[in-house]
Amino acid sequence: MEYPQTPDGRYMVVRGRLWRLANPHLPPAEREALVAALMAARRQVKAAMAAADPDALAAARSAVDAAKIALGERGPVWWDDGTPDFNRRLARNTPYRQWYQRLTGGQD
């Protein structure tokens, strides 16, 4: 499923909410390795939940967070123009409001 991306390429919109995209300036090999680490960590989360192992779950969630930070999806923003981060905010409550309304035909 393809989600719309903001014109500046910083976010995708899922159910009206902005989610920060990975840093597009990462070298392809580095990005591939980080995505692989993220997917492995997500599998670890699933296994820890199935095993009802709270310590393994905490470690797996920490690995997911670390991979997302390295990709630029969390943590410090990857752009340097001083624009604030609107990650996880409703598009209608951000400067992307008009763009999002045009995209959805005015439906939030």
NORQUI-V134669 format. One line per field, one symbol per residue. phi: phi as a letter, one per 40 degrees, with the letter a starting at -180 (. if undefined). Layout:
# NORQUI-V134669
phi=???
This chain:
# NORQUI-V134669
phi=.cbcbcdcgcbbbbfgbcbccccccccdcccdcccccccccccccdcccccfbccccccccccccccccccgcbgccccbcgcccbdgccdcbbccdcdcccccggcc
